[in-house]
Every structure is written in structure tokens, then in C-alpha cells.
């Protein structure tokens, strides 16, 4: 091999190695910056369970005629979700609705396992869901390149801000909370709010999603303040788990303290 060619190849290889090390370091930094998970299975009460799908939570709410999922997790096979459904005496076909908090791949990958469900997403999230919008935010953009496009169920519905959904006799209010993505949504169900990645448990408090995770950080801060007036005992988020007694924490967040 010619010396110049060998040196060129070594130089290219060195650059590639530096890029790989940098990417690994960036992924490690993102993971270390995320809130700590509360475990593989988080129960708010019987019939309302959060399941760790390999790095993000999806939530199962058992209803009179089956189950609702809030997000579908990052496992394309939805293995943990299907196991928890089976423990409830349910199958994937019993999932009649999936409420999507946002369309990042770590929350949509399992959708293909629930083809008979109606998928509900928030306003302005269709472009991200169907892959026609660019993924914004440095960390989500990096992760998007590592995940495949989700397989969507046949029926997909866009909900509007303030819309009240009737899900198997249960009333659920849609609250638009853009910022983490441009069409992120929170679902207020009884004494629980499902916030996705808008707000996280932070031990004895709650925190807004870090700026490097957000499409529009200023909007994320404003959306977090929208949660203050909601009357909720529990918060279920997409990465940390559950937070009890969340109402005063959200009030303080809305007040800027």
C-alpha cells in the first residue's frame, strides 16, 4: 500500500473513531441527565400501572371493556407491556385506545403491537408522528437516527386542546403542552395527569424537561405552567415514574418558585 494512501486511511479512521467516541459520550451524558427511573413496574393503583419498556414508561389503564395505553414505549415488540396486560387478563387486542403524549420514538415504537387501537395524539403532532416534520432538539434528533419509523394502527385521531374524550365510559381531558415537541399533550384522567416528557418527577419535587430535550424550551416552560391549575393527586411521566401529592408542586412550578 502506498504510504500516502495508508496515511489517508489512518486519518479517516481516526476521525471516525473520534466521532464514535463523541456520540457515545453524548448519549451517555443524555442518559445521565435524565431523571432516575422508579423501576420496571410502577403501580398507582390496581388497574393503573406504568411499565418500563427499556428506557421509557408506557402506562396501562384498565377500563370496563379493555384497556387504554398512554404511550407505547420504545420496545417494538412491546414485550413488557404485553406481559403486564396478560397479568390483567388482557391481550393486545383488548387495548382499544392509545393516548400519545408525543411522537418521539421511545414512546411510539410499540404501536405496531396494538393494531386495533385508536391512536389519539395532540394538536400539531401529526407531522412528527408521520415523519414529515424534522425532529427538533439535539438529544431527540440524535436518538431519532437510531430508531425505526413506528407502525401505526389504522385509526389515528388528532385531539384538540381542552377536548374531553369518552373512553369506555371514562372522561379524559386533553391539555396541549407543546415544547418538548411542538404537539405534546397531557391527559387529565380523574386524579391523574399523564404528562409524557413535559414534566418529570425529581424526588421530592417536579422539574420541566431539560432544554436539550425540547423542540422549543420557552414553550416547554409555558406549558409546564399550564399544569398548575389542574386538580391532580398523581402525575405519571414518561421516564421517572409516578409522583403523589403533585398538586402543590405544580402550583409552585406555575408560580415560578
N, C-alpha and C positions, 0 to 999 in steps of 0.2 A: 504494500500500500504506500502510495506517495506520502511523504511527510506532511505536505500541506493538507491533503485530504484527511489524514489521521488527526491532525490538529483541529481541523474544522469540525470533524465528528465529535471529538472530545469536547470542543467548545459548545456545540449544540447540546450534547448530553449533559454538560454541566448546567446549562441554562434550564433544561427540562427538569433536572434534579432540584434546582433552586425553586422552580415554580411549584413542583410537587410538595416540597417541604413547606413552602409558604402556604399552600392550600390546606395541607394537613394542620398546620399551625392555626390558620384562620378558623377551620372547622372546630378544632379543639377549644379555641377562645370563645366561639359562639356557644358551644355546649357548656363550657364552664360559667358563662354569663347567664345562662338560663336558670330559672328557679328550680329548686330541688323537687323531684317527684315524690309523692307520698306513698308510692308502692304500686304493685301490679294491679291491685284491685282496691277501689275506694268506694265505700258504701255511704250514701247519705241517709237512706232508709231502705227498708225492704222494697225491692222493685225499682230502685233508682241507684244505679251503680256506674262508676267510672272505671274503664278498663284501659290499662296502659298497652298500647298497640305497637310498642317498640320505640317509644320516644315521644308520643303524644297521647293524650287521653281522648277516647270517644265514650260517650255516655249513653246508657240504655235506660229508658223509662218504660216500664211495663204498663200497658193500658188494658182496658177491659177486653179489647178484641185483638191484642197482639203486643206490639212494641214500637216505640219511636226511638231512633238514634239521634243524638246530637253529634254530628261529625261521624266519619267512618274510619278515621285513623290512618296510619302510614303503612300498614301491612296489606299488600294487595290480596292476600288470602284471608284476611280478617280472622285469623286463627283464634286469637284470644276472645274476640267479640262473639264468634260462633260458639265457643266453649261456654261463655257466660250465658248466652241465650239458651243453650241446651240445659244448663243448670236451672234455668227458669221454666223449663218445659217447652221452649220455643225453638223454632227453626228460622233460618234466614228469610224464608217466605212469609213468616209472621211479622216481619218488620214492614209496616205499612207506610211509614214516613221517615225520611232523614232530614233533619234540620241542619243546614250547613252554616256554620258561623263565618267561614271564609274559605276561599278556594286554593289555599296552599296545599301542596302535595302531601304533606304529613297529616292532612285532615280529610283528603279525598281519595287516597289510594285504595281503600277498601270498598268503595262504592259498587264496584262490579259484582260483589258478592250478594247484593241486595237489589236484583233487577226489577222486582215487583213493587218496590217502594216508590212513593212520590218524593222527589228531591226538591226541597224548598231552600232558596237562597235569598240573600238580601238584595236591596236595590243597588244597581251599578256593579254587580259582581259577575254578571254573565260573561263578559269578555275574558276575565281571568279564568273562569270555570271552563270555557270552551277553547282557551288557548289563543285567543286573538289579541289579548292585551299583554303587554310586556310585564313581567314580574318586577316590581319595584322594591327597593330596599336592598342593601348589599348582601346581607345574610340570606334572605329568601331567594334572591336571584342566584346565588351560589348553589343553594340546595335544589332549586328547580332544575338545574342542569344534571342533577344526579337521580332524578325521579322520572318515571314514565307518565304519560298522559292517563288520567283516570278513565275507566269505563263507566259511562253514565247510565242510569236507569232510563226507561223510555219516557217517563213523565217528569219534566223539570218545570218548576213554577218559581217565578220571581215574586217575592212578597214586598209589600210597601211598608214604609216607616209607620208605626202605630197600628198596623193591621192586626186584627185578632183572628187567630187560626182556631178552628174547631177540629181537634184531633181526637177522634174516637170518644167524643163527649168531653174532652178536656179543653180548656180555654188557654191559649198561649198568645202573648203579645210580642210582636216583632218590634225591636228598637234598633234603628240604624245607628251603628257605631263605627263609622269609617275612620280610617287612619292606619291601622295595621295593614289592611288592604282597603282599597277605595270603596268596596262594598261590604265590609264586615258588618255582621248583625249579631245582636244579643237577643236571646229568647227568655222572656219573663213568664215563668210557669209556676203559679201558686206562690210558694215562699222561696223559690229557687230562681236564680238568674244564671243562664248558660252564656258565658262571655267569650268563649274561644280564646283568642290571644290578645284581646283588648286590655285586660287587666289580669294580673296573676296574684295568687297567694304569696305572701312574703313573710311567712312565720306568723307574727302577731299583727300583721298589717297587710295591706294590699299595695301593689305597685302597677303603674302603667307599663305596658310593653316597652322594652328598651328601644331607643331611637334607631339603632342599626337593624332592627327587625321590621320597621314600619315603612309603608309606602309614603305616608305624609305624617310626620311626627306632630306637627301643630294640630292637625285634625284628630290624631290619636288622643292628645291631651284634652281637647274639647269634648270628644266622645266620652272619655272617662268621667267628665263632669256630668254628663247626661245620666249616668247611672245613679247619682246621688239621690234623686227624688224617688227612685224605685223602692218599693217596700219589700225587702227580701231578708230572710234569715240566713239563707245559704247562697254561696257563689260557687259555681262549678266552672273551672277554667280548663284550658287545653293542654297544660304542661305540668302544673304544680299539683292540682287536685281540687280539694274542697276547702271552703272557708266558712266557718259557722259564725253567727253574730256579725255578719258583714255590713249591716245597715249603717252603723255609726262610722265604720271605716270608709265607706263610700261617700257618706256625708262630709267627712273631713277631706277626702280627696276632691270632692266637688267645691269645697270652700277654699281649696288651695293650701290646706295645712297638713 
